[in-house]
Structure formats: structure tokens, C-alpha cells
Amino acid sequence: MLQDKRILLILTGGIAAYKGLDLIRRLRERGAAVTPVLTRAAEQFVTPLSVSALAGEKVYRDLFDLTDEAEMGHIQLSRSADLILVAPATADIMAKMAQGRADDLASTLLLATDTAVMVAPAMNVRMWDHPATQRNLAQIKGDGVTVIGPNKGDMACGEHGPGRMSEPMEIVAAVEAHFGPRPLAGKRVLVTSGPTHEPIDPVRYIANRSSGAQGTALGQALADLGAEVVFVTGPADVAPPSGVAVVSVETAHQMREAVSAALPVDAAVFAAAVADWRVEDASVHKLKKVAGNLPALQFAENPDILAEVAQMADGRPGLVVGFAAETDDVVAHATAKRARKGCDWIVANDVSPETGIMGGSENAVILISETSAETWPRMSKTDVAAQLAQRIADALS
Ligand code: C5P
């Protein structure tokens, strides 16, 4: 619930501004007071009247409005809120934030504030992917701004890819998490996620079907509970969580290095689907196709990162959690795996194709510890993550 929370909502100029109207309603339904600010460009997409009517408050639009300044100066406006939310956030406002520019009301408020700031980017996929936007993104994240989304999908401009603004309810969830209890504040948690890619040659690789969805949801849930999360991810299908330190890797060896660089941590969760084998002596040149001549790949075993960390003599994390994707005898295999690897918990699941779990949005897990095996009902990967994060918080408290 957002009872008594005052949110300064800045809408900037993009087609996703229409979702901003729904966002105002959803925030108010939960008890938040929403003070809206519109940029000039936003007024091309939504009218001040509809924004004001939904917010039940006056809309602020102009840096040099004498009446507004007399009633509440822009400095006070920027600080009277419990949270400043920019949704949708265009590439332009992100660039201004990154540079610290203040040439209109929205950018001035963002520069003058000492309040927490969250942004929900929305833009064309090429604008999102542009190195300038990615630079600005890294800069504002480094400045402490929380970034929500964006999602991948179809865009109003007809293209497809990352850049769609998160849905209003996803933004509301992030806002609620921001104000929620933070039992993991001060704790450092490592999460591995996604598949690994093991090269055969410079263009071919061996991979697996992990989407990274469960690890990403877990990284987000841990960050939402206040943990400082180091998120080591292979090439996943989903965007990494917001508010975490992302370390992108490709191979198991790179993942192992990133994990060891992240230590020490209070807890480590190994949700990555690490390839068990890599190609020994991967070719530095592309293997040529020669009719009737099949390449013989020689495999080598990859390091078991989870087992290495779980069995560290010095500096072992207080809690080490592994995942076990099985297709048969799930509990028996996962129980044996927990003991063999030396981790504290194993989150086991059945990834037989008929379950639709691998690559899907739901999961059905069994939490295995030294003394118990708890079967959880099938639920969304987000809910599994939230419950697991809470259990981790309980264990570390
Ligand atoms: O042995 P298996 O791959 O089934 O174990 C799964 C668990 O071990 C997962 O938590 C996975 O992240 C971790 N793992 C690892 N390094 C490997 C293989 C698996 O960290 N090389």
C-alpha cells in the first residue's frame, strides 16, 4: 500500500504517456497522492486537463510560472515528495539527467531534488540501444536512480525490441517495493543467472534453453528487499533487474571469475544454467564446412562454480543456494545434489518439456535443506522469487 505517500509524477513526451494516465489511477487506488508534472512534449500526447482530473491535483508545467512559484517554488516542489517518478522517461530526459541540465521544469526538479528518483524509460529500440542512451543509463544508475524496465516487445512505431515502457502495474510494484520493508538492507548477495555460451569457434557456440527469467526475478526480489545485489548473468533473454550491479559474461569460466571477484557476500544464489562441458581448444578461426568431413568436438569439464563456493574453506558465504533442474526423481536427485555440492539449500524443479517451466513464466519448486523438502505450489516465477528472497532474509537475520 502507498497510503500517505506523495509521488511527484513527471510525464515526458512519448506515446507511452497514455499509460501514464492509468498509472496515476493505479497509484491513487493504493492511497498515494500524485502531483503531476508535464513537459511541453508530453502535452502533445496527453492533455493537462485529463492528467489533472485523474490526479485530482493541479498540473505543473512551467518553470517560470509566477503563480506556481508564489504558491510552491520549484525547489520545494522537488523536495516535498516522498518519491519522484518519471514515466514515461524519454531518451531526452535521461540525457538531461545524466548531464545535470535544468532547462525546463521537469529537468530542474530532477536536479534540485534530494528525494529518491525512479524512471521508466520508453523509446524506440534504436534510441534505447544507442551508445549515448546506454551511457546515460549507466550514468543515472550510478547516480542512484532506479530504472524500471523497459520491456521488450512490439512498439507503437512498428518496430520490435527493448524500449516499451513497463506496464503500469509493474511500475506500481516497483514503487511499492521501494516503500516496502527492507530486511536485507546492508546485506550483499550474489546471484548467477541465465545460460552460458561455450564457443565452438568464433561464430558457433553450445548453449541451453535457460531464459534467465527465474534468476532475474530473484535478483529483483532481493534488491527490492534492500540487498546490495551483484548479478552475474550469462546471455539471457530477459533484461536484468534494476537497482543491481550487473556483470555480463558468456562462458562458465568468465562466470567463475566474476563470481570470485564478487566475494565476499552474505549469501550466494546460483540460478544460472551453467554448461557442464565446454569445447576443449575452441577454434580461433571459423571451422570450414567440408562435404563429408564432420568436425569431432572434444569436450572438457567446466568448473562447478556452486560447489567451489559452497566448499570454500575461508570466506564461504553464510548461505549458499543452488538450483537443480531435473526431469525425473526430482527430490531424490536434488537431495543427493545438495549433499554432493555442499550447499545449504537446493531449489529443485521439474523441467520436463510438458511442465512448460523452462522458458515459461511459472515454476513449481521444492526447497530442499539438510533437514527438509518443502513442496511449494505452482506459481509465477516472480512469486517464487519473492518468497525465496523472504526466506533468504529470514535466514540472514
Ligand atoms: O550439477 P547441476 O548443473 O545440475 O547443478 C545445478 C546447480 O549448480 C545450479 O545452482 C547451477 O547454477 C550450479 N552450477 C554451477 N556451475 C556449474 C554447474 C552448475 O554453479 N558448472
Boltz pocket constraint, residues with backbone or C-beta under 6 A from the ligand:
constraints:
  - pocket:
      binder: B
      contacts: [[A, 192], [A, 252], [A, 270], [A, 271], [A, 272], [A, 273], [A, 274], [A, 275], [A, 276], [A, 302], [A, 303], [A, 304], [A, 305], [A, 306], [A, 307], [A, 321], [A, 322], [A, 323], [A, 324], [A, 325]]
      max_distance: 6.0
